[in-house]
Amino acid sequence: MEAADGYSGSGSVWRQIQARLSPKLSHRDPADRKERSLRVFRRGARKAEAAAAALARVTDRSQEQARPGSGPSLLLPPSHRKSSSEADPAGSRGGGGGAAAVAPPETQDAREGISSPGSSVAADRALSSSGMFKVEVELKRGHNLAIRDRGGSSDPYVKIKLGGKEVYRSRTIHRNLNPVWDEKTTILVECLSEPLLVKVFDYDFALHDDFMGAAPLQLDSLELHRMVPVTLLLKDPQCPDEDLGTLELSVTLRPKDSPVEERRDAAAQQAQRLAELHRKSQLWRGIANIALIEGRNLIPMDSNGLSDPYVKFRLGHQKYRSKTVSKTLCPQWREQFDLHLYEETGGVLEITVWDRDTGRRDDFIGRCQLDLSSLAKEHTHHLELPLQECQGSVVLLVTLTASAHVSIADLSVTPLDDPQERRDIQKRYSLTKSFSNVKDVGVVQVKVTRAEGLMAADVTGKSDPFCVLELNNDRLQTHTVYKNLNPEWNKAFTFNVKDVHSVLEVSVFDEDRDRSADFLGRVVIPLLSVRNGEIKGYVLKNKELTGPTKGTIYLEIDVIYNTVKAALRSLVPAEKKYIEEEPKVSKNLLQQNFLRVKRCIMVLFSYGSYINSCFEWESVQRSLLSFMVFVLVVWNFQLFMLPLSLLLLLVWNYFFSSSWDAADASMDAVFQSVDEEEDKEVRRPPVAAAASDGCASAQDSEHRSFMDKLHAIQDVFISVQSALDQVASHGERIKNTFNWTVPFLSLLAIATFSVATLLLYFVPLRYLVLAWGVNKFTKKLRNPYRIDNNELLDFLSRVPSDVQVMQYRPLKMDPGQSPCKRRRPHPS
């Protein structure tokens, strides 16, 4: 009995433990379990039926669109269309209205199971998959977006939400009201009755991002396997009458991929990731040389029946903008530039034509695209591309070439440190190979070892520095060294040299994950001033390159080039940088350019006063000697004496002139005379983000007319400022040519003057004039698409002005932090 009692007591304890561990199972009777199973089954059946009904609606709509005479489907605003979620659920089942609502659960379940035998399979598929449909969205561009910044622009980006959850966010395009994203994303959805919500925001650093408008993207009106272009009108619920611009998208609805399609998409995504990896590692696979020749029969955009067209090119993240040709419908641009190819196929080159308007937004003329993968490499293609959205065409010459010698390596595996490879490179650029591949002038290797004493850009008193090297439009960068003011990179970068007069820009930035990088310092080094094999410390300068900032960077540079190729390249147009800061109105810059022009004019006046003093016999010896020279030259004058006199002036300055230090001192005086305060730029007044409803149209027109006048005055100031800079620069470059500021160019001038002297001495002048005229008249016939140039101006463009001489001059280091300079032993 006691044993029985003990056994019963232990059993009761076990039942109590079991009840505590699983209370639901212990208190659930069989009727409850059966009712719960029925509820789960009915819920799954209803989901399966809803998915099957949505698929049936999409299929029926596709068949209706496939019938003859049926128009294309339009995505209407929500107010003009009733969502499928508002439909009668009983009617969607095809049941008997109220009878279906009052039927017993068992009868209703049996009826559902018998009437749709495939619904259980569809339910299994719907429940087992994470999404039944795949929506492919291509975000193209925006038009006339809202102004949210004080500068009259915005920094827009796009968010796409599904069910209140963010599923996509685009990149931010800064200072643009007509941004072009060209980004693609794929979104998995379960129910087509729930729309995607597309929102646009203006990015503000350290502030709350400003709302720029939103619009729903309805999915239940899409057709399977058909790309539908969509234009979304952005609206603000608080200001429904405000025009916030539009977004252009392309949407394609597809069912969830089969395993074969998934593998195909995975391969395509892998190729795209590989191209992105090459782009991030900055190693391009090839070069696309593009010559923009002309435009034909463009549409007029101005009131005078003409346009002021210019062209924008975009290949991936690379952009280029041509010059503006005023008042013409058949512009002649004649420009040439290079773009890097990161993808194996080449990518798609996007071309847009715009009309330049002063004081307002530029007008869009048309666009076209060029698939570079369809072009054969190592061959020049003459293409006339018609504009897609209007009449007119653009004429191009496109040449695809293999990748240049560009690399990033550790210091242990640098190319020029290998004696055999160095000899091969020197042989490739020897004088015997002067006329093979004239555009390949040389190669430069830059070793970025370390930096010391950088500026602290973070609140922790440290920085996350990385180094960027730019040679014309070639750009490479190091990795980031985190939390360090004395970073060591120990990387070697190799560039191809297209122009030996190029300047190597080395900039140091601080990486910030949530915003753009902070500037820490910069130094510019002309390639012709490099001493091979020398490790040298360069004091970093500010952005304007006018004064020092904190820190020193240590570089070792080697330049190998062909002298003949470098001389020939000096007489062709220099390569323009794709990304250049737009000119701004600056009081200090205007005053500086005025003083530079004044200094050039004063030099001419000083020469004139010197000649006048000879006429006035202020110095008897000087006047007598000048008179004898004048008589001898005039009596025996020959044309060859003109280049000979310039040649003698160059030789005299090389041996006897001490004007180098004087020129630098005069330029220092010009910079010191300019106020060192920060430029107070004339900026556009802030524009309100949204105009009040009570603002009259007359006030708006007055405001616009005032803004137009202000922009016109600003353009006049910029034109005067640029004209003064050009005049002063040409005068300073002529002076610097004769002052031997760049010995290579002065020697080239001596060779040119010597050849001109010999030709004028031995060849009659009429033969030379005849040869010049025949060349000029037949140049267009021999090459109709030749890029026009002026050899003298191209030569002078390589000579630095006094401002550039000041920017290129290395600063003296603090004696306490002077770097150890050493000559690396020659590897050969």
C-alpha positions in Angstrom: 0.0 0.0 0.0 2.8 2.3 0.8 4.4 1.4 -2.4 1.2 2.1 -4.3 0.9 5.4 -2.5 4.5 6.2 -3.3 4.0 5.3 -6.9 0.9 7.4 -7.1 2.7 10.3 -5.5 5.6 10.1 -7.9 3.1 10.0 -10.8 1.3 13.1 -9.6 4.7 14.9 -9.4 5.5 13.8 -12.9 2.1 15.1 -14.2 2.7 18.4 -12.5 6.2 18.8 -14.1 4.7 17.8 -17.5 1.9 20.4 -17.0 4.4 23.1 -16.3 6.6 22.2 -19.3 3.8 22.1 -21.8 0.6 23.6 -20.3 -1.1 24.0 -23.7 -0.8 20.4 -24.5 -1.9 19.3 -21.1 -5.1 21.4 -21.1 -6.0 20.9 -24.7 -8.8 18.4 -25.4 -9.2 16.7 -28.8 -12.0 19.0 -29.9 -9.8 22.1 -29.5 -7.0 20.4 -31.5 -9.4 19.6 -34.3 -10.8 23.1 -34.4 -7.3 24.6 -34.5 -6.3 22.3 -37.4 -9.4 23.4 -39.3 -8.6 27.1 -38.7 -5.0 26.6 -40.0 -6.2 24.7 -43.1 -8.8 27.4 -43.9 -6.2 30.2 -43.5 -3.8 28.5 -45.9 -6.6 27.8 -48.4 -7.6 31.5 -48.4 -4.0 32.6 -49.0 -3.7 30.2 -51.9 -7.0 31.3 -53.4 -6.0 35.0 -53.1 -2.6 34.3 -54.9 -4.4 32.2 -57.6 -6.9 35.0 -58.1 -4.2 37.6 -58.5 -2.3 35.5 -61.0 -5.6 34.9 -62.9 -6.2 38.7 -63.0 -2.7 39.4 -64.4 -3.1 36.6 -67.0 -6.5 37.8 -68.1 -5.2 41.4 -68.4 -2.2 40.2 -70.5 -4.6 38.3 -72.8 -6.8 41.4 -73.2 -3.7 43.4 -74.1 -2.6 40.8 -76.6 -6.0 41.2 -78.5 -5.9 43.4 -81.6 -7.0 47.0 -81.0 -6.3 46.9 -77.2 -4.2 49.9 -76.0 -1.3 49.8 -73.6 -1.9 49.6 -69.9 -1.4 52.8 -68.0 -0.5 53.2 -64.4 -3.2 55.6 -63.1 -3.1 57.5 -59.8 -4.7 55.9 -56.8 -7.7 58.2 -57.0 -8.6 57.0 -60.5 -8.3 53.3 -59.7 -9.9 51.0 -57.2 -7.5 48.6 -55.5 -8.2 44.9 -55.7 -8.1 44.7 -52.0 -11.5 46.6 -51.8 -13.3 44.0 -53.9 -15.8 41.6 -52.4 -14.0 38.6 -51.1 -17.0 36.4 -51.6 -17.2 37.4 -55.2 -13.6 36.8 -55.7 -14.1 33.2 -54.7 -17.0 32.8 -57.1 -19.2 31.6 -54.2 -22.8 32.2 -53.6 -22.7 35.4 -51.6 -24.3 35.1 -48.2 -24.7 31.3 -48.5 -21.0 31.0 -48.5 -20.7 33.2 -45.5 -23.1 31.1 -43.3 -22.0 27.6 -44.5 -20.6 25.4 -41.7 -16.8 25.1 -41.6 -16.8 21.5 -42.6 -19.0 22.1 -45.7 -17.1 25.2 -46.7 -13.7 23.5 -46.4 -15.0 20.6 -48.4 -16.4 22.8 -51.1 -13.1 24.8 -51.3 -11.2 21.6 -51.6 -13.4 20.1 -54.3 -13.8 23.3 -56.4 -10.0 24.0 -56.6 -8.1 20.8 -56.5 -4.8 22.6 -57.4 -5.2 25.2 -54.7 -3.4 23.0 -52.1 -0.3 22.7 -54.4 -0.4 26.5 -55.0 -0.7 27.0 -51.3 2.3 24.9 -50.7 4.3 26.8 -53.2 3.1 30.2 -51.9 3.9 29.3 -48.4 7.2 27.7 -49.1 8.6 30.6 -51.1 9.7 33.9 -49.7 7.9 35.8 -52.6 5.6 34.7 -55.4 6.4 37.6 -57.8 9.6 39.4 -58.6 9.4 43.1 -59.5 12.4 44.5 -61.4 12.6 48.3 -61.0 15.0 50.5 -63.0 15.3 54.0 -61.5 16.2 56.2 -64.4 16.1 59.9 -63.7 14.2 62.7 -62.1 12.9 65.9 -63.7 12.4 69.4 -62.1 12.7 68.1 -58.6 12.0 70.4 -55.6 14.5 72.9 -54.3 15.5 72.2 -50.7 18.9 73.8 -50.3 19.8 77.4 -49.9 21.9 77.4 -53.1 18.9 76.8 -55.2 19.5 73.1 -55.7 19.1 69.7 -53.9 20.9 66.5 -53.1 18.2 63.9 -54.0 18.1 60.2 -53.3 15.2 57.7 -53.6 13.7 55.3 -51.1 11.3 52.5 -52.0 9.2 51.0 -49.2 7.0 47.9 -49.2 4.6 47.5 -46.3 6.3 50.3 -44.4 9.7 48.6 -44.7 12.5 50.1 -46.7 13.6 47.6 -49.5 15.8 49.9 -51.6 17.7 53.1 -51.3 19.5 54.8 -54.2 22.8 56.7 -54.2 22.8 60.5 -53.5 23.4 62.8 -56.4 24.6 66.2 -55.2 23.5 69.6 -56.4 21.2 68.4 -59.2 17.4 68.9 -59.8 17.5 66.6 -62.8 19.4 63.7 -61.5 20.2 60.6 -63.5 20.6 57.4 -61.4 20.2 54.5 -63.9 20.1 52.0 -61.0 18.3 48.6 -61.0 16.9 46.6 -58.1 14.7 43.5 -57.7 12.0 43.3 -55.1 10.1 40.1 -54.0 6.4 40.6 -53.3 3.7 38.3 -52.2 0.6 40.3 -52.9 0.2 42.6 -55.9 -2.6 44.6 -54.4 -0.1 46.3 -52.0 1.7 49.1 -53.9 5.3 50.2 -53.6 5.8 53.6 -52.0 8.5 55.7 -53.8 9.9 58.6 -51.8 12.4 61.2 -52.6 14.6 63.0 -50.0 17.2 65.7 -50.0 20.4 64.7 -48.1 21.5 67.1 -45.5 24.6 66.4 -43.5 24.1 66.3 -39.7 20.5 67.4 -40.2 17.2 65.7 -40.9 16.8 64.9 -44.6 14.2 67.1 -46.3 11.2 65.4 -47.9 10.9 66.1 -51.6 7.8 64.2 -52.6 6.3 60.6 -52.9 4.2 58.6 -55.2 2.7 55.0 -55.0 3.7 52.5 -57.6 0.7 50.2 -58.2 1.6 46.6 -59.1 -1.8 45.1 -59.8 -1.9 46.8 -63.2 1.4 45.3 -64.5 1.6 42.5 -67.0 3.9 39.5 -66.8 7.2 39.6 -68.6 6.6 43.1 -70.1 8.7 46.2 -69.2 6.4 49.2 -68.6 7.8 52.7 -68.5 6.4 54.6 -65.6 6.3 58.4 -64.8 5.5 59.1 -61.2 4.2 62.5 -60.2 5.7 63.4 -56.9 3.3 64.9 -54.3 3.4 66.1 -50.8 0.2 65.3 -48.7 0.6 68.5 -46.8 0.8 70.6 -50.0 -1.1 68.6 -52.7 -1.1 71.5 -55.2 2.7 71.9 -55.2 4.6 70.7 -58.2 7.5 68.5 -56.9 8.6 67.1 -60.3 8.5 63.6 -61.7 10.5 60.3 -61.6 11.0 58.1 -64.6 11.2 54.3 -64.0 10.9 51.1 -65.8 9.0 48.2 -64.1 8.9 44.6 -65.1 6.8 41.9 -63.3 8.0 38.4 -63.3 7.1 35.2 -61.4 9.7 33.8 -59.0 12.6 32.4 -60.9 13.1 28.8 -61.7 16.5 27.3 -60.7 17.8 27.7 -64.2 16.9 31.4 -64.3 18.3 31.9 -60.8 21.6 30.4 -61.9 21.6 32.7 -65.0 20.9 35.8 -62.8 23.6 34.7 -60.4 26.1 34.5 -63.3 25.1 38.0 -64.5 25.3 39.4 -61.0 28.7 37.8 -60.6 29.9 39.5 -63.8 28.5 42.8 -62.6 30.2 42.4 -59.2 33.5 41.7 -61.0 33.2 44.9 -63.0 32.4 46.8 -59.8 35.4 45.2 -58.2 37.6 46.4 -61.0 36.1 49.8 -60.7 36.7 50.0 -57.0 40.2 48.7 -57.3 40.6 51.4 -60.0 42.1 49.0 -62.6 40.5 49.7 -65.9 40.4 47.0 -68.6 40.7 49.4 -71.6 40.4 52.9 -72.9 37.7 54.4 -75.2 39.0 57.3 -77.2 36.1 59.5 -78.2 36.2 62.4 -80.7 33.1 64.6 -80.6 33.0 66.1 -84.1 29.7 67.9 -84.8 25.9 67.9 -84.4 23.5 68.0 -87.3 20.0 69.5 -87.6 19.3 70.1 -83.9 16.0 71.5 -82.8 15.9 75.2 -81.9 15.3 75.9 -78.2 15.7 79.7 -78.1 13.4 82.5 -79.2 15.8 83.4 -82.0 15.3 80.0 -83.7 18.7 78.8 -82.7 20.3 76.9 -79.7 23.5 77.0 -77.7 24.2 73.3 -77.6 26.7 71.3 -75.6 27.0 67.5 -75.0 27.3 65.4 -71.8 28.8 62.0 -71.8 28.4 59.4 -69.1 30.0 55.9 -68.9 29.4 54.4 -65.5 30.7 56.9 -62.9 32.7 58.8 -65.5 31.4 62.0 -66.9 32.5 64.5 -69.5 31.0 67.8 -70.7 31.9 69.5 -74.0 32.2 73.2 -74.7 29.2 75.3 -75.6 28.8 76.4 -79.2 26.6 79.5 -79.4 23.8 80.3 -81.7 23.8 77.3 -84.1 21.8 74.2 -85.0 24.8 72.4 -86.6 27.6 72.9 -84.0 31.2 72.0 -84.6 32.8 70.8 -81.3 35.9 69.1 -82.5 36.9 67.7 -79.1 38.7 64.6 -78.1 38.8 62.8 -74.7 39.3 59.3 -73.2 37.1 57.2 -70.9 38.2 54.1 -68.9 36.5 50.8 -69.6 36.0 48.7 -66.4 33.8 46.1 -67.9 34.9 43.4 -70.2 32.1 44.2 -72.6 32.7 48.0 -72.5 29.4 49.2 -71.1 26.8 51.6 -72.5 27.8 55.2 -73.3 25.0 57.7 -72.6 25.0 60.9 -74.6 22.7 63.9 -73.8 22.5 67.2 -75.7 21.5 70.4 -73.9 20.9 74.0 -74.7 22.8 76.5 -72.5 20.6 79.1 -70.9 21.9 82.0 -68.8 20.1 82.5 -65.5 17.9 79.5 -65.7 17.9 75.7 -66.2 19.4 74.4 -69.4 16.9 73.0 -71.9 17.1 69.3 -72.7 17.4 68.7 -76.5 17.8 64.9 -76.9 19.6 61.8 -75.9 21.2 58.7 -77.5 23.1 55.6 -76.3 26.0 53.7 -77.7 26.7 50.1 -76.8 30.5 49.8 -76.8 30.4 46.0 -76.7 29.2 46.1 -80.3 32.3 47.9 -81.5 35.5 46.1 -82.7 38.6 47.0 -80.7 41.7 48.6 -82.1 39.7 50.2 -84.9 38.3 53.8 -85.4 34.5 53.8 -85.9 32.8 56.7 -87.6 29.3 56.9 -86.1 26.3 59.2 -86.6 23.9 58.6 -83.7 20.3 60.0 -84.1 18.7 61.5 -81.1 16.0 59.4 -79.7 13.4 62.0 -78.5 13.7 64.6 -81.3 15.3 65.3 -84.6 19.0 65.7 -85.1 22.1 63.6 -84.7 25.6 63.6 -83.2 28.8 62.6 -85.1 31.5 60.7 -83.2 34.8 58.9 -83.8 35.2 56.1 -81.3 38.3 53.9 -80.8 38.6 51.1 -78.3 42.1 50.2 -77.2 43.6 47.7 -74.7 44.3 48.6 -71.2 47.3 50.9 -70.6 50.1 50.0 -68.2 48.3 50.8 -65.0 48.9 48.9 -61.8 48.9 49.0 -58.0 51.5 46.8 -56.2 53.3 46.5 -52.9 56.8 47.9 -52.6 58.3 44.4 -52.9 57.0 43.8 -56.4 57.4 47.1 -58.2 58.1 46.9 -61.9 61.0 49.4 -62.1 62.9 47.7 -59.3 63.4 44.6 -61.4 66.5 45.3 -63.5 65.3 43.2 -66.5 61.9 44.8 -66.6 63.4 48.3 -66.2 65.7 47.6 -69.2 62.7 46.5 -71.2 60.8 49.7 -70.4 63.8 51.8 -71.2 64.2 50.0 -74.5 60.4 50.6 -75.3 60.9 54.3 -74.8 64.3 54.6 -76.5 65.0 57.1 -79.3 64.9 54.2 -81.8 61.1 53.7 -81.0 60.3 57.4 -81.3 57.7 57.1 -84.1 55.9 53.9 -82.9 52.7 54.6 -81.0 53.3 58.3 -80.6 50.6 58.7 -77.9 52.5 56.4 -75.5 55.1 58.9 -74.3 56.4 57.2 -71.2 55.7 55.6 -67.8 55.8 57.0 -64.3 56.0 55.0 -61.1 55.1 56.6 -57.8 55.9 54.9 -54.4 53.8 56.3 -51.6 55.6 55.2 -48.5 54.2 57.2 -45.5 53.0 60.5 -44.1 53.8 62.2 -40.8 52.1 64.7 -38.6 48.7 64.8 -40.4 45.8 66.9 -39.3 43.3 65.4 -36.8 40.0 65.3 -38.6 37.9 63.2 -36.1 36.6 64.1 -32.7 38.9 61.4 -31.2 42.0 63.4 -32.2 42.9 60.9 -34.9 42.2 60.5 -38.7 41.5 57.7 -41.1 43.8 58.8 -43.9 44.0 57.5 -47.5 46.0 58.9 -50.4 44.7 59.7 -53.9 47.0 60.1 -56.9 45.7 61.9 -60.1 47.6 62.2 -63.4 45.3 64.1 -65.8 42.1 61.9 -65.7 43.8 58.8 -64.3 43.0 58.4 -60.6 44.3 55.7 -58.2 44.2 55.6 -54.4 45.6 53.7 -51.5 43.9 51.8 -48.8 42.7 53.5 -45.6 44.8 53.4 -42.4 42.4 53.9 -39.5 43.0 56.0 -36.4 46.5 57.1 -37.3 48.2 60.5 -37.9 51.4 58.9 -39.2 50.1 56.3 -41.7 52.3 53.9 -43.7 50.8 52.8 -47.0 53.9 51.3 -48.8 52.2 51.1 -52.2 53.6 51.6 -55.7 51.4 53.0 -58.5 52.2 52.9 -62.2 50.7 55.3 -64.8 51.1 55.7 -68.5 52.3 59.1 -69.5 50.5 60.7 -72.4 52.0 64.1 -71.9 55.3 64.7 -70.1 54.1 68.2 -69.1 51.4 66.7 -66.9 51.3 67.4 -63.2 50.9 64.6 -60.6 48.4 65.6 -57.9 48.8 63.8 -54.6 45.9 64.4 -52.1 45.4 63.1 -48.6 41.8 62.7 -47.3 40.2 61.5 -44.1 37.6 58.7 -44.6 34.1 59.2 -43.2 31.6 56.5 -43.7 28.5 58.7 -43.3 29.6 61.6 -45.5 32.2 62.8 -48.0 35.9 62.5 -47.1 37.6 65.4 -45.4 40.5 67.2 -47.1 43.8 66.9 -45.2 46.3 68.3 -47.7 47.6 68.2 -51.3 50.8 68.6 -53.2 51.3 68.9 -57.0 54.5 67.7 -58.7 55.3 68.4 -62.4 56.8 65.3 -64.0 59.7 67.2 -65.5 60.8 68.4 -62.1 61.2 64.8 -60.8 64.6 63.4 -59.8 64.4 59.7 -60.3 65.1 57.4 -57.4 65.0 60.1 -54.7 62.8 59.7 -51.6 61.6 63.2 -50.8 59.2 64.6 -48.3 56.6 67.1 -49.5 54.9 69.5 -47.2 51.1 69.3 -47.8 49.3 72.5 -49.0 45.8 73.7 -48.7 43.2 73.3 -51.4 44.2 76.5 -53.2 47.9 75.4 -53.1 48.8 78.9 -51.7 49.9 78.0 -48.2 50.9 75.0 -46.1 48.7 72.8 -44.0 49.7 70.2 -41.4 51.6 67.1 -42.4 54.3 65.8 -44.7 54.1 63.0 -47.3 57.0 60.9 -48.5 57.2 59.9 -52.1 59.7 58.2 -54.5 59.0 58.9 -58.2 60.6 57.5 -61.3 59.7 58.9 -64.8 60.9 57.2 -68.0 59.8 58.9 -71.3 60.8 59.3 -75.0 62.1 62.8 -75.7 61.0 62.9 -79.3 57.4 61.8 -78.5 57.3 64.3 -75.6 58.3 67.1 -78.0 55.8 66.1 -80.6 53.0 65.9 -78.0 53.8 69.4 -76.9 52.4 70.7 -80.2 48.9 69.1 -79.9 46.0 70.1 -77.6 46.5 69.1 -74.0 44.1 66.7 -72.4 41.3 68.4 -70.4 40.2 67.3 -67.0 36.7 65.9 -66.9 35.9 67.1 -63.5 36.7 70.8 -63.0 35.3 73.3 -60.6 33.0 75.8 -62.2 34.3 79.4 -62.2 32.9 81.5 -59.4 32.9 85.3 -58.9 35.6 86.1 -56.4 36.7 89.6 -55.5 40.2 88.4 -54.6 40.6 86.4 -57.8 39.4 89.3 -59.9 41.8 91.7 -58.2 44.7 89.2 -58.6 44.0 88.8 -62.3 43.9 92.5 -62.7 47.2 92.9 -61.0 48.7 90.2 -63.2 47.5 92.0 -66.4 48.8 95.3 -65.1 52.2 93.8 -64.4 52.4 92.4 -68.0 51.5 95.8 -69.4 54.0 97.5 -67.1 56.7 95.3 -68.5 55.8 96.5 -72.0 55.9 100.1 -70.8 59.3 99.6 -69.2 60.7 98.3 -72.6 59.1 101.3 -74.3 60.6 103.7 -71.8 64.0 102.1 -72.3 63.8 102.5 -76.1 62.6 106.1 -75.6 65.6 106.8 -73.3 67.9 105.8 -76.2 66.2 108.3 -78.4 66.5 111.0 -75.7 70.3 110.4 -75.3 69.9 110.1 -71.5 73.0 107.8 -71.7 75.4 108.7 -74.5 77.1 105.3 -74.7 73.8 103.4 -74.7 72.3 105.7 -77.3 75.4 105.5 -79.6 75.5 101.8 -79.4 71.8 101.4 -80.1 72.1 103.7 -83.1 74.9 101.6 -84.6 73.0 98.4 -84.1 69.9 99.9 -85.6 71.7 101.0 -88.7 73.5 97.7 -89.2 70.3 95.6 -88.7 68.1 97.7 -91.0 70.8 97.9 -93.8 71.4 94.1 -93.7 68.0 92.9 -92.6 66.9 89.4 -93.7 63.8 87.5 -92.6 65.8 84.8 -90.9 67.1 87.4 -88.4 63.7 87.4 -86.6 63.9 83.8 -85.2 67.7 84.3 -84.8 67.1 87.2 -82.5 64.7 85.2 -80.4 67.2 82.4 -80.3 69.9 84.8 -79.1 67.6 86.1 -76.4 67.0 82.6 -75.1 70.8 81.9 -75.0 71.4 85.3 -73.3 68.8 84.6 -70.6 70.3 81.1 -69.9 73.8 82.5 -69.2 73.3 86.0 -67.9 69.7 86.6 -66.8 68.9 86.7 -63.1 65.2 87.3 -63.6 64.1 83.9 -62.2 64.2 85.1 -58.5 62.9 88.5 -59.6 59.9 86.9 -61.3 59.2 84.8 -58.2 59.5 87.9 -56.0 57.1 89.9 -58.2 54.6 87.1 -58.1 54.9 86.9 -54.3 54.1 90.6 -54.2 51.0 90.1 -56.3 49.8 87.4 -53.9 50.6 89.5 -50.9 48.8 92.5 -52.3 45.6 90.5 -52.5 43.6 90.3 -49.2 44.1 87.0 -47.5 40.6 86.8 -46.2 38.3 84.1 -47.4 36.7 84.9 -50.7 33.2 86.3 -50.3 31.7 84.7 -53.3 28.6 86.2 -55.0 26.2 83.4 -54.6 22.6 83.0 -55.7 20.2 84.2 -53.1 18.3 81.3 -51.3 15.2 80.2 -53.0 12.2 79.2 -50.8 11.4 75.5 -50.9 7.7 76.1 -51.5 6.0 79.3 -52.5 3.1 80.5 -50.4 -0.4 80.1 -51.8 -1.1 83.8 -51.5 1.9 84.9 -53.6 0.8 86.9 -56.7 2.0 86.1 -60.2 3.2 89.7 -60.6 5.6 89.3 -57.7 6.9 86.0 -59.1 7.6 87.6 -62.5 9.5 90.5 -60.7 11.5 88.0 -58.7 12.4 86.0 -61.9 13.4 89.2 -63.8 15.6 90.2 -60.8 17.2 86.8 -60.7 17.8 86.9 -64.5 19.5 90.2 -64.1 21.6 89.0 -61.2 22.7 85.9 -63.2 23.5 88.0 -66.2 25.7 90.3 -64.0 27.4 87.2 -62.5 28.1 85.8 -66.0 29.6 89.1 -67.0 31.9 89.2 -64.0 33.0 85.6 -64.7 33.7 86.4 -68.3 35.8 89.5 -67.4 37.6 87.5 -64.7 38.4 84.7 -67.2 39.5 87.1 -69.9 41.9 88.8 -67.5 43.3 85.4 -66.5 43.8 84.3 -70.1 45.6 87.6 -71.1 47.8 87.5 -68.0 48.6 83.8 -68.4 49.7 84.1 -72.0 52.0 87.0 -71.2 53.5 85.1 -68.2 54.0 82.0 -70.3 55.9 83.8 -73.0 58.1 85.3 -70.3 58.6 82.0 -68.6 59.6 80.4 -71.9 62.5 82.8 -72.3 63.3 82.7 -68.6 64.0 78.9 -68.7 61.3 78.2 -66.1 60.8 74.8 -67.8 64.2 73.9 -69.4 62.7 71.2 -71.6 60.3 73.7 -73.3 63.0 76.3 -73.6 65.3 73.8 -75.4 62.4 72.9 -77.6 61.9 76.6 -78.4 65.7 76.8 -79.3 65.4 73.9 -81.6 62.3 75.4 -83.3 64.0 78.8 -83.7 67.1 77.2 -85.1 65.1 75.2 -87.7 63.2 78.4 -88.6 66.4 80.3 -89.0 67.9 77.7 -91.3 64.8 77.5 -93.4 64.5 81.2 -93.9 68.2 81.5 -94.7 68.3 78.7 -97.3 64.8 78.5 -98.7 63.1 81.5 -100.5 60.3 83.0 -98.6 57.7 82.4 -101.4 58.3 78.7 -101.3 57.7 78.6 -97.5 54.5 80.7 -97.9 53.3 78.5 -100.7 53.9 75.3 -98.7 52.0 76.9 -95.7 49.0 77.9 -97.9 48.8 74.4 -99.6 48.8 72.8 -96.2 46.1 75.0 -94.8 43.8 74.6 -97.9 44.2 70.8 -98.1 44.0 70.0 -94.4 40.2 69.7 -94.4 40.3 67.6 -97.5 42.9 65.2 -96.2 41.1 64.6 -92.9 37.6 66.0 -92.7 37.2 65.0 -89.0 40.5 66.4 -87.8 40.6 68.2 -84.4 41.6 71.8 -85.1 44.5 73.2 -83.1 47.0 76.0 -83.0 50.5 74.7 -82.4 51.8 77.9 -80.8 48.9 78.1 -78.3 49.3 74.3 -77.6 53.0 74.9 -76.9 52.2 77.8 -74.6 49.6 75.8 -72.7 52.4 73.6 -71.5 54.4 76.5 -70.1 53.2 77.3 -66.5 52.0 80.7 -65.6 53.3 82.5 -62.6 50.3 81.4 -60.5 51.0 77.7 -61.5 54.7 78.2 -60.7 53.8 79.3 -57.2 51.5 76.3 -56.8 54.1 73.8 -58.1 56.9 75.2 -55.9 57.6 72.8 -53.0 57.4 74.4 -49.5 60.4 74.4 -47.3 60.2 71.9 -44.4 60.6 72.6 -40.8 64.3 71.8 -40.0 63.1 69.7 -37.0 61.1 67.5 -39.3 63.3 67.5 -42.4 63.2 64.2 -44.2 66.2 62.1 -44.8 66.9 62.3 -48.5 68.8 59.5 -50.1 69.5 58.4 -53.5 68.3 54.9 -54.3 71.0 52.9 -56.0 70.3 52.3 -59.7 68.9 48.8 -60.1 70.7 48.3 -63.4 
